[in-house]
Amino acid sequence: MNETSVNIGSEEAPTAAANTAGVGLLKKTFQILDLFTDERPSWTQSELARDTQLARSTLSRLVRFLCATGYLMEQRGRYTLGFAAIDLGRRAQLQFDLVDPCQSILEELSQATAETVILTGYDDIHASVVCLAQIPSRQGGLRVFEQIGTAYPLHSGATSKAVLAFLPQRQIDAVLAGDLTGVNPNSTMPADALRAQLEEVRAVGFVVTHEETYPGVVGIAVPVLTPRRQPLGSVAIAAPAQRMNQAEIDAYAKLLVDAGRRVAARIAGATNGD
């Protein structure tokens, strides 16, 4: 089934002076962090002030904040990236490299099911998952096709809900308090039903959705988890509903749960430097 990709996103323009000031501080903070490179890993406050052209008082406050939160560290008057920045970079790199540890497992799923197999990455900034890779169905006739880069909100679809279920509770609560209109509006689920579904996902390790992204499509997904059980993304099988009877759904869910365990083991090995 060749479907048009659906991207959901909203961006509210700041209207209050406080919002504008907050954005300004963020820009200044990133100005500072962006100066730390492989070629120039350490800076004094005087050097930072000169290159950013920020007021000394503003720079000093931002540097103190970055040190307090672990994004910078100070030694003998020189500043380098701190452990929080290093960890953030490690997690970002792992997500960008997610296709590599998953690729052979995606191919195995494709061979075993002949249906479309999808890998997504979790985009924390935009509260969504993004399609990183897919292997299209080999079935004749109807089949599901997804565009690389397509994004879905965390509350709608199997690939998204597999991630949402394993996020910290405060993030789950924030999603449940927001707009829950489905990518396919006819599949919109109320907050209490979604909360119950997420509890079930955590219990069984996978999620099954019906027509939540495209009409006539069933999705089954498992999360891709770090050793701390933080979701990096999800692996899913998507197929036309007429080929997804309960026996097929059960069989594919079992394959996906096993695939999720194997991917998690590979990521744990990569994280530990094995």
MOQUIZI-V651276 format. One record per residue. N is the residue number from 0. PHI is phi in whole degrees, 0 to 359 (none if undefined). Layout:
((N:PHI) (N:PHI))
This chain:
((0:none) (1:275) (2:246) (3:289) (4:294) (5:239) (6:246) (7:244) (8:193) (9:222) (10:220) (11:266) (12:287) (13:295) (14:246) (15:267) (16:300) (17:297) (18:296) (19:298) (20:296) (21:296) (22:297) (23:299) (24:295) (25:298) (26:299) (27:293) (28:297) (29:291) (30:303) (31:293) (32:297) (33:294) (34:284) (35:276) (36:232) (37:299) (38:284) (39:223) (40:279) (41:225) (42:216) (43:268) (44:296) (45:297) (46:293) (47:297) (48:297) (49:296) (50:280) (51:270) (52:60) (53:274) (54:299) (55:304) (56:293) (57:295) (58:300) (59:299) (60:297) (61:293) (62:295) (63:300) (64:297) (65:294) (66:291) (67:296) (68:266) (69:88) (70:276) (71:229) (72:223) (73:246) (74:220) (75:52) (76:82) (77:246) (78:247) (79:229) (80:298) (81:268) (82:294) (83:295) (84:292) (85:296) (86:294) (87:298) (88:297) (89:298) (90:293) (91:296) (92:297) (93:298) (94:292) (95:296) (96:270) (97:298) (98:297) (99:299) (100:291) (101:264) (102:303) (103:294) (104:288) (105:300) (106:296) (107:296) (108:298) (109:297) (110:295) (111:285) (112:247) (113:63) (114:257) (115:291) (116:245) (117:233) (118:245) (119:242) (120:244) (121:278) (122:255) (123:295) (124:300) (125:258) (126:48) (127:209) (128:245) (129:236) (130:293) (131:263) (132:200) (133:209) (134:241) (135:294) (136:299) (137:263) (138:290) (139:282) (140:74) (141:291) (142:202) (143:265) (144:227) (145:237) (146:273) (147:299) (148:96) (149:296) (150:246) (151:229) (152:293) (153:294) (154:266) (155:225) (156:101) (157:296) (158:299) (159:283) (160:293) (161:298) (162:279) (163:305) (164:299) (165:251) (166:279) (167:303) (168:301) (169:297) (170:286) (171:299) (172:299) (173:296) (174:294) (175:294) (176:276) (177:264) (178:287) (179:255) (180:300) (181:287) (182:304) (183:266) (184:306) (185:290) (186:256) (187:305) (188:248) (189:294) (190:301) (191:294) (192:292) (193:294) (194:299) (195:296) (196:296) (197:296) (198:298) (199:292) (200:300) (201:297) (202:285) (203:261) (204:90) (205:210) (206:224) (207:240) (208:232) (209:238) (210:60) (211:278) (212:254) (213:232) (214:302) (215:82) (216:245) (217:253) (218:240) (219:231) (220:214) (221:232) (222:282) (223:259) (224:246) (225:280) (226:303) (227:271) (228:63) (229:266) (230:283) (231:262) (232:169) (233:206) (234:242) (235:220) (236:242) (237:233) (238:204) (239:301) (240:302) (241:293) (242:259) (243:243) (244:284) (245:298) (246:296) (247:294) (248:300) (249:298) (250:294) (251:291) (252:298) (253:297) (254:298) (255:292) (256:299) (257:295) (258:297) (259:298) (260:295) (261:292) (262:296) (263:299) (264:295) (265:293) (266:294) (267:299) (268:295) (269:294) (270:295) (271:275) (272:82) (273:281))
